[in-house]
C-alpha cells in the first residue's frame, strides 16, 4: 500500500497556545482528495497553514511525506503547491510573466505550452499582458489557481478555491482536481461548495470547536448545504 502523503493524529492548531478547533485526525493517500468543511472561523484555514509549514502545530502529530513539516526544506517545497486566500502574486509582473516565472523557477519542461494551456483553461488568455492590479478579484483568483497548477507537485493544498469563481469556472476547477487525482496527486482542500465537494472529494473532515470528525463526502456535502442554505 502507498504511504500516506499526510498523516495527522489529534492535530491541534491555534495561536498563542490557544487551539482554534478540536483535534483533527486524518490520513491522505496519493490519488485521493480530502475536503475540510465547517463554519467560517472553524479552523479549516489554520489546519491548512500547519500542513504547509506556515504554522507550528500546538499539539498532536503531523507528518507530510513521512516527515515533520519543514517548509524551508527544499525537498518539501518541491513536492507541495498551495493556493491560500492571499493575493500572493508579483504586482510588477504581467499574468503571463508571473506564470512563466513560476514554471521556469520550478524546472517545468515545455513551460511555454504549459502556461499557454493554463491561460486558456482559467480564462486568462485575453489578460496575459495585464498586471494583477488591472484584473478583477475573480481574475486574480484564477491567476493564483493557475500558478498553483503550473508547478510540479505531489500534494496540492487549496483554501476555498471556489471563491469568486462563476459556475462554469468551478466546473473547470473540479475537472482539473479530478485529473490531479487520476494522475496520482493528493489534494487537501477547504471548501464551502457542496457541489465541488461531491465532484472531487473521497472523504471530508468536519472541523469544529467541539468535535472534528471524518465523514463520507456525500454526508459532508449535505451538512454544508444545511449550514449554508
Secondary structure, DSSP 8 states (H G I E B T S, - for coil): ----SEEEEEEE-EETTEESSS-EEEEE-TT-EEEEE-STTSSHHHHHHHHTTSS--SEEEEEETTEE--TT-HHHHHHEEEE-SS--S-TTSBHHHHHHHHHHHTT-TTHHHHHHHHHHHTT-GGGTT-BGGGS-HHHHHHHHHHHHHSS--SEEEEESTTTT--HHHHHHHHHHHHHHHHTT-EEEEE---HHHHHHH-SEEEE--SS--EEEEHHHHHHHHHHHT-
